[in-house]
């Protein structure tokens, strides 16, 4: 296993984080206590020291199973959980309000059988709660010692920037991580959010790096997905252009064959090579798949591999990125002085107004 700093902090976490959405009774995996405990032990034996869950996963059951699995080894890991989504039909048991956050942290601590959470994350933006209320409450939790660091998930860049600016202005504990979806079939993060994360020193934690298992290559074009799989339902776990997705898988298989690796392993190695990534969250229903995913840390993709994968997975560059890149990079002569690495290949910088990637 390899390790990285968690955002701009001194905390060190493994490049892979064990996800636990499949713990408990749900469509994702339905692992019971024995299977969950075995998976946690296996991950730790492989060098993973970072585990992520959420109160809403199986309505608390994931946290309960994880808490049992961590008995005696809690201090050996970095433990992350999340709050914000509904835990019951009571509308006050939802959102990033002070009352719900205080209730949520006490419930998570009890289920996880611990005195503190290493990383406490807002599961998504709450447009119905004043931002200052949320941020002051999270700051209180850090000062009370119930939480060590705070992060967010599924924010727009402007939302995250507004939060961080408010935290700085009011002297509150600042967000250090962003848990976001990113994969070879969903690269929207690259158009703006990655640059935001690099600017503020926010570490990105990638969720669903294999797009619900699609990138593993187990689904075939023009053949219905098997029932009881993430793509067998009317609503898929993560939406993307399926036709382009199949083209991505074809290239993945080509690169994987060259490296004698699985398509999933190649896709994970591609992610680890991208900017601002702190850790990639991997989750599996069985230990064989988990072990294969973990082996991606040993895989180093070459320049040609990255070019092939980048090209087949490329999407239209949205405004204002194309004009900002054109005017601020391609047409600005100072870039050769300040950023000579952009020209190190000898290739001209690409004009995003042309049909990209060409």
PyMOL commands that set and color helices and strands:
alter all, ss='L'
color gray80, all
select helices_A, chain A and resi 33-45+57-69+74-76+98-112+131-143+157-170+188-191+193-200+214-216+242-259+263-272+287-298+303-312+321-330+335-338+340-343
alter helices_A, ss='H'
color red, helices_A
select strands_A, chain A and resi 3-5+12-14+16-19+50-52+78-83+117-122+147-153+175-181+203-207+277-282
alter strands_A, ss='S'
color yellow, strands_A
deselect
rebuild
show_as cartoon
